[in-house]
Amino acid sequence: MPNDIAAPDGQPVDPRKVLERLKARLPDLERTLGKDHPETLGTRDNIAFYTAQTGDPTGALAMFRALLPDLERVFGKDHPHALAIRGQIAGLVDATGDTLAALNLYRALLPDQERALGKDHPHAFATRNSIGALVGETGDGAAALNLFKSLLIDLEQTLGKDHPHALATRNNIASWTGEVGDVGEALGLFKALLPDQERVLGRDHPDSLATRNNIAALTSDTDEAIELLKALLPDQERVFGRDHPDALNTACGLAIMTILGDDRPEGCRRLREIQDRVLKRYGPDHPLTRRVAGLIEKYDCD
């Protein structure tokens, strides 16, 4: 499995440099240890992993697909390493845009994981989470919601209610509850989740901040939503930086709520100021830049 490779000072190194080093090492391993040696196979795994990290999911997918039959031949189809590679393949298939094929791969993987590793194994839970997410992406929000509800019961029983995976699944349940149209219930779920996230993960954790944003987005009272966003924005800017996409999206939300709250001049001023920042930081072709331009046009802020 991929190793956590770090520089001597503990900081992550450039994945491209890691990839070059791994590729240079592989021929020596194959010559001295053999192509079927665990260290050789593990290095091929690392090469595929870091190929994905450098932004080439298609290349990484081909590498993992070539590695899998060798792992299954050497270790067996039920070996944890072989099962993990199947999960990597499914994830990369999704990353390359074939959601349905990825869903089918995860569905085929899950019973093998549960048989070989146990139904309560973290990898089996992760696959169930991926299945729920992909079922939702294919358009069946109600089915996704039921899958996440079933997963939450098992996560809380096995890992505890405060485990980060259980908290993340509660977030998914709240999100899909809103997606299927029950906004009031979703808002209540997010409000119940937030104090547990802040207690377990911390107030500045990205998940806690995201939940605060979701609460503001689902709040029907414009004035209340404005106050929630005004409180959230400086925390995001402090934690992520002023030009981080999360902070900029919250700034856009605050500008929109300000316009809807009958202060169009101030809301438009905020949008134009955001536009200047995203142009300088991300350039004219970035999705966030285009989004801000669309908001300025939509709300007639030119």
N, C-alpha and C positions, 0 to 999 in steps of 0.2 A: 504494500500500500504506500501511497505518497508519504514521503518524510517531510517533517517541518524543517526546512533548511533555512538557516539564518546566518547573518553575518556575525563576526566575532563580538560586535557590540550589542548583539541581540536583536538588531533591526532586520526585517525581512530583506532579502536580496532581490535583485532584478530576476524575474522568472526566466528571462531570455538567457541570462548568464548561467543559471542553473541548468537550463535545457541544453545549452552548448556543452557543459561539463558532463552531463549524463550521456549525451550522444557520443562524446569522445570516449567515455569509459566503457560503453556497451561492447564494442568489438573485443576488447581485452578480456572482459568477463566471459564472453562466449567462447573465446579461445582457451582460456585457462580453466574455467569451471564447467563449461558446456552450456548449450542453449537451454537445457531443461533445469539447470540449477536454480534454486529458489531466489538467489541473489540476482541472477540474470533476469529472471521473470519479473522480479520486483523492480529492477531498473527499467525494464520496458514499461511497466505500469507507471513509474514516475515520469518517464518520457512522455507518455500519453497525457498524463495529468498536467504536466507543465506546458505541453502543447496547447491544451485548452486554456490554461492560464494566460498564455500569450495572445489569445484572441483567435485561435484557429479551431473551433469546435468540430468542423468537418474533418480536419486532419486527425484530431484526437479520437474522433469516433472510429475512423478507419483503423487506427492503432489498437484501440481497445477491442474491436471486432477481430483483429488478427491475433491478439493475445488470448482471448477467451478460450478457443479450442485447445491451445497449448496448456493453459491452466487446468482445464477440465481433464485433459489426458494425463497430466502429471499428478494432480492432487485429487481429482474426482469432481463430479458435477456439484456435489453438495458441500464442497469445501468453502469456508467463509470467504476466501479470497476470490474464488470463482463467482460466488453469489454477489460479492461487492462489485465486481467488474460488470456484471449484468445490470446492476443499479446505475453504474456510471454510464453504460451504453444507453439505458432508457433516458437518463437525464440529458445526455447530449443529443439524442434524437429529438427531445422536446426543444432543446436550445436551437436546433437547426430548423424548427418550425413545424414539425409533423406531430401535432398534439395527439391525434388519435393513435398513431403508431406507438408513441411513447406510452400512452395509457394501456395499450394492449401488452406491451413489454412488462410494465409494472404489474399488471394483473396476472401475467404468467409467472412472474418472479415471486409474488407474495406467498403462494402455497408452498413453494420450495423453501423459502426462508423460514416459514412457520414450522415446517416439518424438520428441517435440518438444525435450525437455531432455537426454535421455540416461539410461540405466539407472543410472548412478552419481551422478545429481544428488541433492542433499540433499532436495529436495521429493519425489522418487520414493521415496527411502528412508523419509521420514516417512510417506508414504501406505502403504507396505508395513508399517510399524510399526502404523499405525492398523488396517489390515486384520487383522493378527495379533491385536491386542487385541480387536477386535469379533468375530472368529471364536471366540475364547475366551469372550466374553460370551454368545454364542448357544449355548454348551454343548459345543462341540467342542474340549476342551482339548488333545487329541492333535494335531489339525490346527494349532492355534495354536502349539504347541510346535515343530512341524516348520517352520512359517513363520518363527518367530523364529530357529531354527537356521540356516535358509537365509539370512536377512537378516544374521546375524552374520558369516558367511563373507564376504559382499560388503562389509560395513562395515569389517571389519578389513583387507581387501585394499585398499580405497579410502582410508579415513581413518586407519587404523592401530589397533592393539590398545588404545591408551590414549585414544582419542577418547571423549568423554563419551557419544556415541550408542552406541558399541560396548559401553561399560560398562553403559549402561542396558539394552541388549538382553541382555547376560549376566544381568542381574537378572531380566528377563522370562523367560528360559529357566529360571532357577532356580525362579522362582515357579510357572511352569506345570508344571515337573517335579514339584513338590510337589502341585500341584492334581490331577495325573493319578495320584497315589498313591505315587510313589517318594520318600518322605520322606528316606531316607538319602542318596540321590543329590542331592536338593535341598539338604540341609544341607552336603554337600561342595562343591557349586557356590557357595553363599553364602560359605562359609569361604574358598574360593579367590578369590572376588571382592573380599572386604573389603580385603585389603592393597593391591590395585591401586587401589581407590577412594580409600583414605586417602592413597596416594602421589600420585595424580593430582589428586584433588578436594580433599583435606584431611580430617583427622579429624573436623572439625566440620561437614562438608558434610551437608545433609539426606539424601542418598543413602547416605552412609557410616553415618550413625546408623540409617537404616531397615534397612540390611543387618544391623547388630548386633542390632536388634530381631528380625529374621527368624531369625537364628541362635539366639537365645534361645528363640523360639517353637517351633523344630523340635528343640531339644535334649531328649532323652528323660529325662535325669537331672535330677530336680527340684532337687537341691541346686546342680548346676552352672547350671541355668537361673536360679535365684535370684541367684547371684553375678553372672551376666552382666547381669541386669536391674538389680541394685544398682549396677553400674559404669556402666550406660548412663543411668540416670535423671538423675543430677546433670549429666551432659553435655548432655542434652536441655534440662533446666531452665535451664542456663547459656546455651545457644545460642538457644532458642526462647522461654524464659520459663516460669515454674512452672505457669501455667494454660493453656499451649498444648495443643491436643488430642493431639498426639503424646506429650507428656510425661505427660498424664493417662492416656492409654491404656497407656503403659508402667507407670505407677503401679498401674493396675488389674491388669495382668499380674503385677506383683510381688506384689500382695495375694493374687491367686488362687494363685500358686505357693507363697506362704507358708502358705496354708490347706492346700493339697495336701501340703505338707511337714510336716504335723502340728503347726502352730502356729496353730490356728484363732483364738484370741483376738487375736493380733497381726495376722493377715490381715484379720479383721473390723474391727479398729480402723482399719486403713489404708483399707478401703473406706468406712467411715463418715466418715472425715476427707476423703476424696476427694469424697464426696457433698456435704458442706458447701461445699467449694470450688466444685464445678460449679454448685450451686444459686445461689451468690452471683454467679458469673461468667457463667453462661449461662441461668439461669432454669429453671423446672420442665419446660418443654416441649421442651428441646433433646434431640436424640438421645443425646448423651453422658450427660446427666442421667438419661434413661430407662434407658440401658444400666447405669449404676452402680446404680440402684434394682433392676434385674433381677438383678444379681449379688448384691446384699445379700439379696434374697429367695431366690435359688438356693442360696446357701451358708448360709442360715439365720442371718444376722448381725444380725437385729433384736433 
